[in-house]
Amino acid sequence: MHRFGLRVRELRALSGLSQEELAELVELSPRQMQRIEAGLANVGLQKIAELAHELRVPESELFRSPSTKVTRRPGRPVRQKE
């Protein structure tokens, strides 16, 4: 779970989303998103699919080791911080 959570955090940061924004997109509480990224919460298959969809990556990308090359799907551009 911990590696999965670190990967979600990494991909979320690369996409330019805050924890709160991603939580809202996948209909989770911000606290639950924090727990997922910390490796303290289990994630069901439906939420894995939703997270991958919102992060614009294949589901398999969520299970790679953190800091591995990201294979992004076409879609929403990466948000730039202002």
HUGI-V800466 format. One record per residue. N is the residue number from 1. RES is the residue in one small letter. PHI is phi in radians with two decimals (none if undefined). Layout:
BEGIN
{{N RES PHI} {N RES PHI}}
END
This chain:
BEGIN
{{1 m none} {2 h -1.13} {3 r -1.10} {4 f -1.02} {5 g -1.09} {6 l -1.11} {7 r -1.19} {8 v -1.04} {9 r -1.03} {10 e -1.09} {11 l -1.16} {12 r -1.10} {13 a -1.10} {14 l -1.09} {15 s -1.45} {16 g 1.45} {17 l -1.68} {18 s -1.44} {19 q -1.00} {20 e -1.12} {21 e -1.14} {22 l -1.15} {23 a -1.00} {24 e -1.13} {25 l -1.08} {26 v -1.82} {27 e 1.03} {28 l -2.12} {29 s -1.32} {30 p -0.99} {31 r -1.10} {32 q -1.13} {33 m -1.12} {34 q -1.03} {35 r -1.14} {36 i -1.10} {37 e -1.15} {38 a -1.48} {39 g 1.36} {40 l -1.83} {41 a -2.30} {42 n -1.37} {43 v -2.17} {44 g -1.32} {45 l -1.04} {46 q -1.09} {47 k -1.20} {48 i -1.06} {49 a -1.09} {50 e -1.16} {51 l -1.06} {52 a -1.06} {53 h -1.06} {54 e -1.24} {55 l -1.51} {56 r 1.05} {57 v -2.36} {58 p -1.16} {59 e -0.93} {60 s -1.04} {61 e -1.10} {62 l -1.24} {63 f -1.80} {64 r -1.34} {65 s -1.14} {66 p -0.98} {67 s 1.21} {68 t -1.68} {69 k -1.03} {70 v -1.63} {71 t -1.77} {72 r -1.56} {73 r -1.51} {74 p -1.10} {75 g 2.73} {76 r -0.99} {77 p -1.20} {78 v -1.14} {79 r -1.30} {80 q -1.70} {81 k -1.27} {82 e -1.61}}
END
